[in-house]
């Protein structure tokens, strides 16, 4: 989920920078003409990317908005769980054989691959338009998947449904954080929790009934009218996304390199993990190669986000580091300059800092990194130890042990009977 401090681009706004015309740090504003020129060329950076989508609503409006987004969340889970009960019928109809697991895997892998992208894309294009687009993708994917005549067609459009369904789950939570304060968010999130439970609970029942009484095709189709009705409801009640700028400018703002590398890395890791031991042997060259390349691409993605992306999908300056920087630098540098530094360390070399200020910033960064290490190193260690203690005893081994005990018991009975004779 995107942080609340990064949201709508300042495409058509005047921004303030820490350097004025005289070169003094933390003072005058720049001209709006420069910002407009930047927005036309798509040169928006993390430092000039401000939040305009936070729109706290009164209780009466929240009692309408939250049921609406809860319905969107319920539809996403209802789709996943209803189709799961139709998998045997789908496999029999399309002769899927060993590839039957791809009915679920294609949806889940696609859903997982876009999780990191939803926050930044909704910052650029707006929460409401992106949510409606993703619900449309879910509807189109299900509609066409119901007409599938081949496994490849089914898997492709279930993947399309996964892209929409996975994004819905994230966008619902982002919208919930936009329209409520942190203090009141918990009580309204009850709507979302209830919708998840309802979707998970009734999905298998509906899917099984529809598949038995009609066919597996209707298991894909029955949800499409509900999606369209909820889309209309969402379009009417969700506040308009206050995002300005033309589509060309917004497309230029997307971190395309990071987006493509992230999706490729997730796919290269999730596919062998999902299919390993079933469709492919764990030690097969394909599985080993995909895992190795996927792991390498994760490192490449982190490097791109850290050093090269103007508007990164995943800013690497975390909350802990930001808090330490703000605490150490407050009173020494201007507020706008501190905001710029907490957004990206890459801007440090371009700022007109005096040597003492530069040294102070570096000390603050080192202190922040030290705090991050202290926080995460023990967690990594505990996770590693816990993973090392996991043992795969296997079903076959248990069955073999039970058979050996049964044979031993039978041999003992035979010996006892012979002794009695």
VOPAGU-2260 file (C-alpha; in pm, 1 decimal, decimal comma):
REM VOPAGU-2260
SITE   aa  ch    i         X         Y         Z
SITE  UNK   A    0       0,0       0,0       0,0
SITE  UNK   A    1     119,0     342,8     -78,8
SITE  UNK   A    2     207,9     567,5     210,1
SITE  UNK   A    3     -17,5     860,6     272,5
SITE  UNK   A    4     272,1    1096,8     218,8
SITE  UNK   A    5     299,9    1007,9    -147,6
SITE  UNK   A    6       2,5    1044,5    -369,5
SITE  UNK   A    7    -113,7    1279,1    -642,0
SITE  UNK   A    8     142,6    1443,7    -870,8
SITE  UNK   A    9     190,4    1815,0    -858,2
SITE  UNK   A   10     146,9    1839,0   -1233,4
SITE  UNK   A   11     -38,3    2169,6   -1233,5
SITE  UNK   A   12      67,5    2312,4    -898,4
SITE  UNK   A   13     335,6    2546,0    -771,3
SITE  UNK   A   14     581,1    2368,5    -549,5
SITE  UNK   A   15     832,8    2489,7    -294,3
SITE  UNK   A   16    1193,5    2386,3    -302,6
SITE  UNK   A   17    1459,5    2435,7     -41,0
SITE  UNK   A   18    1670,6    2660,4    -262,4
SITE  UNK   A   19    1566,9    3011,4    -360,5
SITE  UNK   A   20    1705,4    3236,5    -630,2
SITE  UNK   A   21    1988,9    3347,7    -406,0
SITE  UNK   A   22    2093,9    2992,3    -333,4
SITE  UNK   A   23    1981,2    2997,2      32,7
SITE  UNK   A   24    1866,7    2658,8     157,6
SITE  UNK   A   25    1510,2    2619,9     278,7
SITE  UNK   A   26    1359,7    2951,2     173,0
SITE  UNK   A   27    1194,1    3081,1    -145,2
SITE  UNK   A   28     947,2    2922,1    -389,0
SITE  UNK   A   29    1030,4    2846,4    -747,6
SITE  UNK   A   30     815,8    2968,7   -1031,1
SITE  UNK   A   31     512,6    2772,0   -1139,6
SITE  UNK   A   32     640,8    2788,0   -1497,7
SITE  UNK   A   33     923,4    2548,6   -1409,2
SITE  UNK   A   34     677,2    2305,6   -1250,8
SITE  UNK   A   35     449,3    2321,0   -1550,3
SITE  UNK   A   36     743,5    2248,4   -1776,6
SITE  UNK   A   37     839,5    1954,0   -1556,3
SITE  UNK   A   38     486,4    1818,3   -1565,2
SITE  UNK   A   39     471,2    1845,8   -1944,5
SITE  UNK   A   40     787,8    1641,8   -1978,3
SITE  UNK   A   41     688,8    1394,6   -1709,1
SITE  UNK   A   42     988,8    1482,6   -1489,9
SITE  UNK   A   43     802,1    1438,7   -1162,0
SITE  UNK   A   44    1018,5    1305,7    -881,2
SITE  UNK   A   45     948,3    1168,0    -536,5
SITE  UNK   A   46    1028,8    1506,8    -384,6
SITE  UNK   A   47     761,0    1689,2    -589,3
SITE  UNK   A   48     496,0    1419,2    -550,4
SITE  UNK   A   49     237,7    1538,5    -296,9
SITE  UNK   A   50     -75,2    1385,2    -147,1
SITE  UNK   A   51    -403,4    1521,5    -282,3
SITE  UNK   A   52    -623,1    1212,4    -249,6
SITE  UNK   A   53    -670,2    1208,4     125,8
SITE  UNK   A   54   -1033,2    1311,9     172,0
SITE  UNK   A   55   -1165,2    1253,1     524,7
SITE  UNK   A   56   -1541,4    1200,9     516,0
SITE  UNK   A   57   -1808,3    1250,9     784,5
SITE  UNK   A   58   -1979,4     954,5     948,0
SITE  UNK   A   59   -2289,7     963,4     725,8
SITE  UNK   A   60   -2088,4     943,7     406,6
SITE  UNK   A   61   -1859,0     675,3     549,5
SITE  UNK   A   62   -2166,3     460,5     620,5
SITE  UNK   A   63   -2227,9     462,4     245,3
SITE  UNK   A   64   -1870,4     443,3     115,0
SITE  UNK   A   65   -1756,8     152,9     333,8
SITE  UNK   A   66   -2041,0     -84,6     238,6
SITE  UNK   A   67   -1960,9      -2,5    -125,5
SITE  UNK   A   68   -1591,7     -85,7    -104,8
SITE  UNK   A   69   -1675,8    -386,7     115,0
SITE  UNK   A   70   -1892,4    -520,7    -168,2
SITE  UNK   A   71   -1596,8    -483,5    -405,9
SITE  UNK   A   72   -1380,0    -678,8    -161,6
SITE  UNK   A   73   -1646,5    -948,7    -123,5
SITE  UNK   A   74   -1670,6    -994,1    -501,4
SITE  UNK   A   75   -1295,9   -1052,5    -525,3
SITE  UNK   A   76   -1304,5   -1329,4    -263,4
SITE  UNK   A   77   -1632,8   -1469,0    -392,8
SITE  UNK   A   78   -1475,8   -1514,3    -735,4
SITE  UNK   A   79   -1173,1   -1700,3    -598,8
SITE  UNK   A   80   -1365,5   -1940,1    -375,7
SITE  UNK   A   81   -1655,6   -2012,7    -612,2
SITE  UNK   A   82   -1429,7   -2114,0    -901,0
SITE  UNK   A   83   -1228,5   -2346,1    -674,2
SITE  UNK   A   84   -1525,8   -2582,5    -639,7
SITE  UNK   A   85   -1564,9   -2602,3   -1017,5
SITE  UNK   A   86   -1205,4   -2709,9   -1083,6
SITE  UNK   A   87   -1282,2   -3084,9   -1118,7
SITE  UNK   A   88   -1560,3   -3012,8   -1370,0
SITE  UNK   A   89   -1333,4   -2773,6   -1561,4
SITE  UNK   A   90   -1053,7   -3030,2   -1572,2
SITE  UNK   A   91   -1286,7   -3298,3   -1702,8
SITE  UNK   A   92   -1441,9   -3071,1   -1967,0
SITE  UNK   A   93   -1114,6   -2934,7   -2106,8
SITE  UNK   A   94    -901,5   -3247,8   -2044,5
SITE  UNK   A   95    -652,9   -3052,1   -1835,3
SITE  UNK   A   96    -483,1   -3355,3   -1680,6
SITE  UNK   A   97    -173,7   -3260,9   -1473,3
SITE  UNK   A   98    -214,4   -2892,6   -1564,2
SITE  UNK   A   99    -540,1   -2865,0   -1367,5
SITE  UNK   A  100    -359,0   -2680,6   -1088,1
SITE  UNK   A  101    -306,5   -2388,4   -1327,7
SITE  UNK   A  102    -675,3   -2296,6   -1298,2
SITE  UNK   A  103    -603,8   -2160,1    -950,6
SITE  UNK   A  104    -234,0   -2087,3    -997,8
SITE  UNK   A  105    -285,0   -1856,8   -1298,0
SITE  UNK   A  106    -523,8   -1639,5   -1093,7
SITE  UNK   A  107    -311,3   -1633,2    -777,5
SITE  UNK   A  108      21,6   -1570,7    -951,5
SITE  UNK   A  109    -123,3   -1281,7   -1152,9
SITE  UNK   A  110    -287,5   -1144,5    -838,0
SITE  UNK   A  111      39,4   -1153,7    -645,7
SITE  UNK   A  112     247,2   -1003,4    -925,3
SITE  UNK   A  113      61,7    -668,5    -915,5
SITE  UNK   A  114      46,9    -616,5    -538,7
SITE  UNK   A  115     347,8    -385,0    -529,4
SITE  UNK   A  116     221,6    -174,3    -820,4
SITE  UNK   A  117    -125,4     -79,4    -697,0
SITE  UNK   A  118     -21,0     196,1    -460,3
SITE  UNK   A  119     189,6     397,3    -702,6
SITE  UNK   A  120     -44,6     346,7    -999,2
SITE  UNK   A  121    -336,4     469,9    -789,3
SITE  UNK   A  122    -124,9     770,6    -689,1
SITE  UNK   A  123     -78,6     856,8   -1055,7
SITE  UNK   A  124    -417,7     770,0   -1205,8
SITE  UNK   A  125    -642,9     807,2    -901,0
SITE  UNK   A  126    -796,1     550,5    -664,9
SITE  UNK   A  127   -1147,6     555,0    -808,5
SITE  UNK   A  128   -1058,2     519,5   -1180,7
SITE  UNK   A  129    -810,0     242,1   -1106,8
SITE  UNK   A  130   -1056,4      50,3    -885,4
SITE  UNK   A  131   -1327,1      67,9   -1151,7
SITE  UNK   A  132   -1077,0     -39,7   -1418,2
SITE  UNK   A  133    -967,5    -340,4   -1212,2
SITE  UNK   A  134   -1326,6    -445,2   -1150,5
SITE  UNK   A  135   -1382,8    -421,5   -1525,2
SITE  UNK   A  136   -1080,0    -646,3   -1581,1
SITE  UNK   A  137   -1223,9    -900,5   -1336,8
SITE  UNK   A  138   -1558,6    -895,4   -1519,0
SITE  UNK   A  139   -1404,9    -928,5   -1867,2
SITE  UNK   A  140   -1168,0   -1204,2   -1751,5
SITE  UNK   A  141   -1451,0   -1408,7   -1602,2
SITE  UNK   A  142   -1682,5   -1351,0   -1897,4
SITE  UNK   A  143   -1431,2   -1467,6   -2158,0
SITE  UNK   A  144   -1293,7   -1748,6   -1937,4
SITE  UNK   A  145   -1647,0   -1893,3   -1931,4
SITE  UNK   A  146   -1630,1   -1932,1   -2310,8
SITE  UNK   A  147   -1291,4   -2107,9   -2298,5
SITE  UNK   A  148   -1245,7   -2395,1   -2539,8
SITE  UNK   A  149    -881,0   -2468,1   -2459,5
SITE  UNK   A  150    -661,6   -2474,4   -2147,6
SITE  UNK   A  151    -445,3   -2185,9   -2275,0
SITE  UNK   A  152    -750,1   -1962,4   -2323,2
SITE  UNK   A  153    -880,5   -2046,5   -1976,8
SITE  UNK   A  154    -545,8   -1983,9   -1805,5
SITE  UNK   A  155    -489,7   -1655,5   -1989,1
SITE  UNK   A  156    -823,4   -1504,8   -1892,1
SITE  UNK   A  157    -810,5   -1638,5   -1537,1
SITE  UNK   A  158    -478,7   -1453,3   -1515,3
SITE  UNK   A  159    -656,6   -1138,7   -1637,3
SITE  UNK   A  160    -915,3   -1190,3   -1363,8
SITE  UNK   A  161    -629,2   -1230,2   -1116,2
SITE  UNK   A  162    -480,0    -896,2   -1216,3
SITE  UNK   A  163    -811,9    -728,2   -1144,7
SITE  UNK   A  164    -898,2    -925,0    -831,8
SITE  UNK   A  165    -558,0    -878,5    -670,4
SITE  UNK   A  166    -562,8    -504,6    -732,0
SITE  UNK   A  167    -914,5    -473,7    -585,7
SITE  UNK   A  168    -799,4    -612,2    -251,2
SITE  UNK   A  169    -520,2    -355,6    -222,7
SITE  UNK   A  170    -717,4     -58,5    -355,4
SITE  UNK   A  171   -1002,2    -114,7    -111,1
SITE  UNK   A  172    -761,3     -77,6     180,0
SITE  UNK   A  173    -597,2     228,3      23,2
SITE  UNK   A  174    -933,9     399,6     -24,4
SITE  UNK   A  175   -1028,6     312,6     333,9
SITE  UNK   A  176    -715,2     490,0     458,2
SITE  UNK   A  177    -790,3     792,0     237,3
SITE  UNK   A  178   -1141,0     857,7     369,2
SITE  UNK   A  179   -1086,6     789,3     741,6
SITE  UNK   A  180    -848,0     897,1    1013,2
SITE  UNK   A  181    -624,7     639,2    1177,8
SITE  UNK   A  182    -823,7     671,7    1500,0
SITE  UNK   A  183   -1160,7     579,6    1348,5
SITE  UNK   A  184   -1040,9     338,0    1080,2
SITE  UNK   A  185   -1071,7      25,6    1292,4
SITE  UNK   A  186   -1446,9      40,0    1350,0
SITE  UNK   A  187   -1525,3     103,0     984,2
SITE  UNK   A  188   -1292,4    -176,3     871,1
SITE  UNK   A  189   -1545,3    -412,6    1023,4
SITE  UNK   A  190   -1744,2    -377,7     700,4
SITE  UNK   A  191   -1444,2    -504,2     504,0
SITE  UNK   A  192   -1375,6    -789,8     745,6
SITE  UNK   A  193   -1737,1    -903,6     725,2
SITE  UNK   A  194   -1727,4    -891,9     344,5
SITE  UNK   A  195   -1415,2   -1109,9     333,5
SITE  UNK   A  196   -1580,1   -1365,1     563,5
SITE  UNK   A  197   -1898,8   -1359,9     355,9
SITE  UNK   A  198   -1713,9   -1401,5      27,0
SITE  UNK   A  199   -1505,6   -1690,0     159,1
SITE  UNK   A  200   -1808,9   -1853,1     321,2
SITE  UNK   A  201   -2070,2   -1845,9      45,8
SITE  UNK   A  202   -1831,2   -1875,5    -250,6
SITE  UNK   A  203   -1788,1   -2255,1    -238,8
SITE  UNK   A  204   -2161,7   -2305,7    -181,1
SITE  UNK   A  205   -2261,0   -2090,7    -479,3
SITE  UNK   A  206   -1987,8   -2233,6    -701,0
SITE  UNK   A  207   -2081,6   -2591,6    -620,5
SITE  UNK   A  208   -2453,9   -2532,9    -670,6
SITE  UNK   A  209   -2409,6   -2348,2    -999,9
SITE  UNK   A  210   -2167,8   -2609,7   -1135,6
SITE  UNK   A  211   -2399,3   -2896,5   -1039,9
SITE  UNK   A  212   -2725,8   -2741,7   -1159,1
SITE  UNK   A  213   -2594,9   -2564,3   -1470,1
SITE  UNK   A  214   -2227,5   -2598,9   -1574,3
SITE  UNK   A  215   -1883,1   -2474,1   -1484,6
SITE  UNK   A  216   -1925,5   -2200,1   -1745,9
SITE  UNK   A  217   -2191,4   -2034,7   -1529,5
SITE  UNK   A  218   -1956,5   -2050,1   -1235,1
SITE  UNK   A  219   -1754,1   -1790,3   -1425,1
SITE  UNK   A  220   -2050,2   -1595,0   -1558,2
SITE  UNK   A  221   -2283,4   -1559,1   -1259,4
SITE  UNK   A  222   -2064,4   -1298,4   -1090,2
SITE  UNK   A  223   -2037,9   -1062,8   -1390,9
SITE  UNK   A  224   -2378,2    -889,5   -1338,7
SITE  UNK   A  225   -2293,5    -838,1    -970,0
SITE  UNK   A  226   -1961,7    -678,5   -1066,9
SITE  UNK   A  227   -2136,4    -436,2   -1302,5
SITE  UNK   A  228   -2390,8    -337,1   -1034,3
SITE  UNK   A  229   -2117,6    -278,4    -776,7
SITE  UNK   A  230   -1919,6     -72,7   -1029,5
SITE  UNK   A  231   -2217,4     159,1   -1074,9
SITE  UNK   A  232   -2257,9     183,6    -697,2
SITE  UNK   A  233   -1888,6     265,3    -651,6
SITE  UNK   A  234   -1895,6     526,4    -928,0
SITE  UNK   A  235   -2180,1     704,5    -748,5
SITE  UNK   A  236   -2057,7     701,4    -386,6
SITE  UNK   A  237   -1675,6     708,0    -386,9
SITE  UNK   A  238   -1533,1    1063,6    -382,8
SITE  UNK   A  239   -1379,4    1177,9    -709,6
SITE  UNK   A  240   -1003,8    1132,8    -732,0
SITE  UNK   A  241    -841,8    1475,4    -738,2
SITE  UNK   A  242    -575,4    1390,9    -994,1
SITE  UNK   A  243    -489,0    1637,9   -1267,3
SITE  UNK   A  244    -284,9    1603,9   -1584,9
SITE  UNK   A  245    -334,7    1439,1   -1921,2
SITE  UNK   A  246    -286,9    1069,0   -1985,8
SITE  UNK   A  247      45,6    1123,4   -2163,0
SITE  UNK   A  248     195,6    1296,3   -1861,7
SITE  UNK   A  249      71,7    1023,3   -1629,4
SITE  UNK   A  250     215,7     747,9   -1847,7
SITE  UNK   A  251     554,7     921,2   -1842,9
SITE  UNK   A  252     546,3     926,6   -1463,7
SITE  UNK   A  253     524,2     547,3   -1438,6
SITE  UNK   A  254     846,0     370,7   -1343,6
SITE  UNK   A  255     827,8     132,7   -1640,1
SITE  UNK   A  256    1162,6     -32,6   -1574,4
SITE  UNK   A  257    1074,4    -105,1   -1213,0
SITE  UNK   A  258     724,9    -221,6   -1308,8
SITE  UNK   A  259     843,3    -472,2   -1569,6
SITE  UNK   A  260    1135,7    -599,4   -1363,1
SITE  UNK   A  261     912,6    -647,4   -1059,3
SITE  UNK   A  262     650,4    -845,0   -1251,7
SITE  UNK   A  263     917,7   -1060,8   -1417,3
SITE  UNK   A  264    1087,8   -1131,6   -1084,5
SITE  UNK   A  265     761,6   -1229,8    -913,5
SITE  UNK   A  266     659,7   -1458,4   -1200,6
SITE  UNK   A  267    1001,9   -1625,1   -1220,7
SITE  UNK   A  268     986,9   -1704,1    -848,8
SITE  UNK   A  269     619,5   -1792,7    -803,4
SITE  UNK   A  270     585,8   -2022,9   -1105,8
SITE  UNK   A  271     854,3   -2272,9    -997,5
SITE  UNK   A  272     740,8   -2250,9    -633,8
SITE  UNK   A  273     382,7   -2327,4    -737,2
SITE  UNK   A  274     469,8   -2601,3    -986,4
SITE  UNK   A  275     781,9   -2746,2    -822,1
SITE  UNK   A  276     739,5   -3106,3    -711,2
SITE  UNK   A  277     429,0   -3146,2    -929,9
SITE  UNK   A  278     468,7   -3037,4   -1291,2
SITE  UNK   A  279     848,3   -3001,4   -1257,9
SITE  UNK   A  280    1106,0   -3170,8   -1038,2
SITE  UNK   A  281    1259,3   -2942,1    -777,2
SITE  UNK   A  282    1611,1   -3014,2    -906,7
SITE  UNK   A  283    1519,3   -2971,2   -1273,1
SITE  UNK   A  284    1723,4   -2715,5   -1470,7
SITE  UNK   A  285    1407,7   -2513,5   -1544,8
SITE  UNK   A  286    1313,2   -2467,5   -1177,3
SITE  UNK   A  287    1668,9   -2390,5   -1066,5
SITE  UNK   A  288    1722,2   -2141,9   -1350,1
SITE  UNK   A  289    1392,5   -1960,7   -1292,8
SITE  UNK   A  290    1458,6   -1926,2    -920,2
SITE  UNK   A  291    1813,9   -1801,9    -978,8
SITE  UNK   A  292    1709,7   -1548,5   -1243,0
SITE  UNK   A  293    1411,3   -1436,7   -1033,9
SITE  UNK   A  294    1630,7   -1378,5    -728,4
SITE  UNK   A  295    1877,7   -1180,5    -938,6
SITE  UNK   A  296    1599,8    -967,2   -1082,9
SITE  UNK   A  297    1480,2    -879,1    -732,1
SITE  UNK   A  298    1825,7    -734,1    -662,0
SITE  UNK   A  299    1814,8    -548,1    -995,2
SITE  UNK   A  300    1470,2    -411,5    -904,9
SITE  UNK   A  301    1596,7    -280,9    -570,6
SITE  UNK   A  302    1892,0    -115,9    -746,4
SITE  UNK   A  303    1662,0      51,6   -1002,2
SITE  UNK   A  304    1428,7     179,4    -729,5
SITE  UNK   A  305    1718,7     306,8    -520,1
SITE  UNK   A  306    1932,5     480,8    -779,4
SITE  UNK   A  307    1756,0     530,6   -1111,3
SITE  UNK   A  308    1376,5     564,4   -1076,9
SITE  UNK   A  309    1250,6     924,3   -1070,6
SITE  UNK   A  310     924,0     818,3    -909,3
SITE  UNK   A  311     994,2     471,7    -764,1
SITE  UNK   A  312     720,7     214,5    -722,7
SITE  UNK   A  313     876,1     115,7    -391,3
SITE  UNK   A  314    1062,0     402,1    -219,0
SITE  UNK   A  315    1342,3     244,5     -18,6
SITE  UNK   A  316    1344,8     507,2     255,7
SITE  UNK   A  317    1138,5     331,7     519,2
SITE  UNK   A  318     933,5     461,9     809,2
SITE  UNK   A  319    1199,0     388,6    1070,6
SITE  UNK   A  320    1465,5     576,3     875,7
SITE  UNK   A  321    1230,6     868,0     809,8
SITE  UNK   A  322    1144,2     904,2    1177,9
SITE  UNK   A  323    1510,4     904,7    1278,2
SITE  UNK   A  324    1598,1    1163,0    1012,6
SITE  UNK   A  325    1316,1    1394,7    1115,6
SITE  UNK   A  326    1412,2    1365,2    1483,1
SITE  UNK   A  327    1781,7    1431,9    1423,1
SITE  UNK   A  328    1744,3    1710,8    1167,0
SITE  UNK   A  329    1453,1    1910,6    1307,7
SITE  UNK   A  330    1574,3    2250,8    1420,9
SITE  UNK   A  331    1886,6    2230,6    1203,6
SITE  UNK   A  332    1731,9    2230,1     853,1
SITE  UNK   A  333    1410,1    2367,5     708,0
SITE  UNK   A  334    1098,9    2150,3     706,9
SITE  UNK   A  335    1085,8    2138,2     326,2
SITE  UNK   A  336    1446,1    2026,3     306,4
SITE  UNK   A  337    1388,9    1752,9     566,3
SITE  UNK   A  338    1089,5    1630,5     365,4
SITE  UNK   A  339    1305,9    1616,0      55,1
SITE  UNK   A  340    1577,2    1420,2     234,2
SITE  UNK   A  341    1334,5    1170,3     387,3
SITE  UNK   A  342    1181,0    1111,1      44,2
SITE  UNK   A  343    1505,5    1025,1    -130,9
SITE  UNK   A  344    1872,4    1014,8     -40,5
SITE  UNK   A  345    1951,7    1055,9    -408,0
SITE  UNK   A  346    1876,6    1429,7    -380,8
SITE  UNK   A  347    2154,7    1489,9    -128,3
SITE  UNK   A  348    2425,4    1561,5    -385,0
SITE  UNK   A  349    2212,6    1824,8    -561,2
SITE  UNK   A  350    2133,4    2029,8    -249,4
SITE  UNK   A  351    2329,3    2341,1    -156,9
SITE  UNK   A  352    2435,4    2227,7     190,9
SITE  UNK   A  353    2718,3    2369,9     395,3
SITE  UNK   A  354    2985,3    2119,2     508,9
SITE  UNK   A  355    2845,5    2106,1     867,0
SITE  UNK   A  356    2493,4    2047,4     731,8
SITE  UNK   A  357    2618,8    1775,9     496,1
SITE  UNK   A  358    2797,5    1603,3     784,4
SITE  UNK   A  359    2486,0    1629,4     999,8
SITE  UNK   A  360    2270,5    1468,0     732,4
SITE  UNK   A  361    2517,9    1181,2     684,2
SITE  UNK   A  362    2529,4    1119,7    1059,6
SITE  UNK   A  363    2149,2    1115,5    1070,6
SITE  UNK   A  364    2136,5     864,3     784,3
SITE  UNK   A  365    2389,2     637,0     955,3
SITE  UNK   A  366    2192,6     655,3    1278,8
SITE  UNK   A  367    1874,5     566,6    1089,6
SITE  UNK   A  368    2038,9     271,4     914,0
SITE  UNK   A  369    2167,0     151,3    1250,2
SITE  UNK   A  370    1810,4     159,8    1388,8
SITE  UNK   A  371    1681,7     -29,8    1086,4
SITE  UNK   A  372    1949,1    -296,6    1132,5
SITE  UNK   A  373    1870,1    -334,1    1502,5
SITE  UNK   A  374    1501,6    -377,1    1417,3
SITE  UNK   A  375    1530,0    -624,1    1129,6
SITE  UNK   A  376    1843,2    -828,7    1201,7
SITE  UNK   A  377    1686,0   -1019,8    1495,1
SITE  UNK   A  378    1369,4   -1081,1    1291,4
SITE  UNK   A  379    1572,7   -1221,6    1001,7
SITE  UNK   A  380    1766,9   -1441,3    1242,8
SITE  UNK   A  381    1453,5   -1578,4    1408,3
SITE  UNK   A  382    1294,6   -1646,7    1068,5
SITE  UNK   A  383    1608,4   -1829,2     950,7
SITE  UNK   A  384    1619,8   -2046,4    1264,5
SITE  UNK   A  385    1247,5   -2124,6    1238,2
SITE  UNK   A  386    1287,4   -2219,6     870,9
SITE  UNK   A  387    1583,4   -2445,2     957,7
SITE  UNK   A  388    1373,7   -2635,1    1210,0
SITE  UNK   A  389    1105,3   -2723,8     955,7
SITE  UNK   A  390    1121,1   -3088,6     848,1
SITE  UNK   A  391     932,7   -3246,7     560,9
SITE  UNK   A  392     841,1   -3593,6     680,5
SITE  UNK   A  393     626,6   -3661,3     376,6
SITE  UNK   A  394     301,8   -3851,0     333,1
SITE  UNK   A  395     471,9   -4148,9     170,3
SITE  UNK   A  396     705,2   -4190,4     467,4
SITE  UNK   A  397     413,2   -4192,5     710,7
SITE  UNK   A  398     226,2   -4446,8     499,3
SITE  UNK   A  399     535,8   -4667,5     479,7
SITE  UNK   A  400     585,7   -4650,8     856,5
SITE  UNK   A  401     222,2   -4741,4     917,8
SITE  UNK   A  402     249,4   -5035,5     676,5
SITE  UNK   A  403     566,0   -5158,5     848,2
SITE  UNK   A  404     397,5   -5142,4    1189,2
SITE  UNK   A  405      95,0   -5326,9    1052,1
SITE  UNK   A  406     316,6   -5597,8     899,2
SITE  UNK   A  407     510,8   -5629,3    1223,0
SITE  UNK   A  408     187,8   -5664,6    1420,3
SITE  UNK   A  409      62,8   -5929,9    1175,9
SITE  UNK   A  410     388,8   -6125,6    1202,8
SITE  UNK   A  411     362,8   -6110,4    1582,4
SITE  UNK   A  412      11,1   -6250,7    1576,0
SITE  UNK   A  413     118,4   -6537,4    1346,9
SITE  UNK   A  414     410,0   -6625,2    1574,9
SITE  UNK   A  415     182,7   -6615,7    1879,0
SITE  UNK   A  416     -71,7   -6845,7    1711,7
SITE  UNK   A  417     200,0   -7096,0    1619,0
SITE  UNK   A  418     331,9   -7094,6    1974,6
SITE  UNK   A  419     -16,8   -7162,4    2110,9
SITE  UNK   A  420     -49,8   -7459,6    1879,6
